[in-house]
Every structure is written in structure tokens, then in C-alpha cells.
Amino acid sequence: MKYSVFTLFFTFVRWRLSVGIKRFTYLLTYLLIITGVPQGSVLGPLIVLLYVNDIYNAVPGTKVKSFADDTNSFLHHKNITDLYTKANDDL
């Protein structure tokens, strides 16, 4: 069976299970995780770097400033309704 690199990467990031414990009981539940970077993986830091370095290209009309793990976007417009619309469209 042949897999592309994209398919392997997508399944690595997307389809994971997490074990949850219900409060005050001993019942285990399995939760499907469909977003985020896998914790404790070798590829985790690389995936975060790809995300952080590409965020500037994802929102071309917005000024983005980053420091460490904190990212802010800055928008301005004379009309508050247009500003609201632009912010939601960019995100």
C-alpha cells in the first residue's frame, strides 16, 4: 500500500486518541483529537516552527507581530463595522 507524504503527515497530526477520566469515577473515555500538535513527538517542534513562520503569509492584509509564543495582529479602519468585517475575513 502506497501513501503520500501528505497523507502520512495528515494522519499523524489529525487522528489521535486521548484518554480522559470522568470526575469522581474510574471510567475512562477516549476522546478523538483532530487539531493541534502531538505532544512529546519528535516532529512537534518542527510543526510549530512551520506554523509560526508561515502565519505572516496567512493574513496578508494584517500586520502581525510575534515574540516567542505570543502572536498579535493589528488592523485599523475608520469604520468599526468594516474593521469588524475585515478582522473576521482575515481570520
WOQUI-V142159 format. One record per residue. PHI is phi in radians with two decimals (NA if undefined). D_LAST is the distance of its C-alpha to the last C-alpha in Angstrom with 2 decimals. Layout:
PHI/D_LAST + PHI/D_LAST
//
This chain:
NA/37.72 + -1.76/35.33 + -2.13/31.71 + -1.44/29.28 + -1.09/27.52 + -1.07/24.16 + -1.11/25.70 + -1.12/27.15 + -1.13/23.99 + -1.07/21.96 + -1.21/24.69 + -1.14/24.96 + -1.48/21.38 + -1.57/20.92 + -1.79/24.25 + -2.28/25.71 + -1.99/27.70 + -2.15/27.96 + -1.71/31.02 + -2.05/30.80 + -1.98/33.83 + -1.23/34.24 + -1.13/35.34 + 1.14/39.14 + -2.32/39.84 + -1.92/40.39 + -1.52/38.32 + -1.67/35.83 + -2.16/32.79 + -1.81/30.68 + -1.99/26.92 + -1.46/24.84 + -1.76/21.99 + -2.00/19.34 + -2.42/16.70 + 1.67/17.18 + -1.70/19.73 + -1.04/23.36 + -1.33/25.19 + 1.41/28.39 + -1.58/27.93 + -1.22/28.98 + -1.42/25.83 + -0.93/23.52 + -1.08/23.57 + -1.16/23.08 + -1.12/19.97 + -1.12/18.47 + -1.10/19.55 + -1.08/17.99 + -1.13/14.56 + -1.14/15.03 + -1.30/16.53 + -1.71/13.97 + -1.14/10.78 + -1.17/11.94 + -1.40/12.04 + -1.31/8.62 + -2.21/7.22 + -1.17/10.60 + -1.57/10.57 + -2.08/9.64 + -1.46/12.47 + -1.99/11.97 + -2.13/14.99 + -2.28/16.10 + -2.57/19.37 + 0.96/20.59 + -1.80/18.17 + -1.91/16.31 + -2.23/13.11 + -2.21/12.02 + -2.06/9.87 + -2.12/11.94 + -2.27/11.66 + -2.55/14.77 + -2.87/16.18 + -1.25/19.53 + -1.84/18.49 + -1.12/16.58 + -1.17/15.65 + -1.16/14.22 + -1.11/12.32 + -1.06/10.87 + -1.12/10.06 + -1.11/8.56 + -1.11/6.27 + -1.22/5.24 + -1.18/5.52 + -1.21/3.77 + -1.47/0.00
//
